[in-house]
Amino acid sequence: MNISLPDELKASIQARVRSGLYGNASDVIRAGLRALTREEMAASVEQFDEIMSALPDEPLMPEIEQEIEQSIRTARNVEKGKGK
């Protein structure tokens, strides 16, 4: 895989490797991608928590259940759109 980066990102990667915290540029990129994944997952968990906190205390009626399902579908579509 070949990736083009602006000079400031290349310098940032090189500085991290020189610091000794990372063995090479690939290690820096992998760490960055892991951090990005954690950030994206946190947003999904936050949305889930918001949906769950909005649930009524009484039993779910079919209409309410449909609204919840629609909210989940909408949140998933928004997340999919961010990846593009």
BELBEL-V859070 format. One line per field, one symbol per residue. ss: DSSP state (H for helix, E for strand, L for the rest). phi: phi as a letter, one per 20 degrees, with the letter a starting at -180 (. if undefined). psi: psi as a letter, one per 20 degrees, with the letter a starting at -180 (. if undefined). A space follows every 10 residues. Layout:
ss=???
phi=???
psi=???
//
This chain:
ss=LLLLLLHHHH HHHHHHHHHL LLLLHHHHHH HHHHHHHHHH HHHHHHHHHH HHHLLLLLLL LHHHHHHHHH HHHHHHHHHH HHLL
phi=.dcecfgfff fffffffffn fcfaffffff ffffffffff ffffffffff fffeffffgf egffffffgf ffffffffff fffe
psi=ppppqqhhhg hgghhhghii hqhrhhhggg gghggggggh hhgggggggg ghhiqqhrqp qhggghgggg gggggghggh hhi.
//
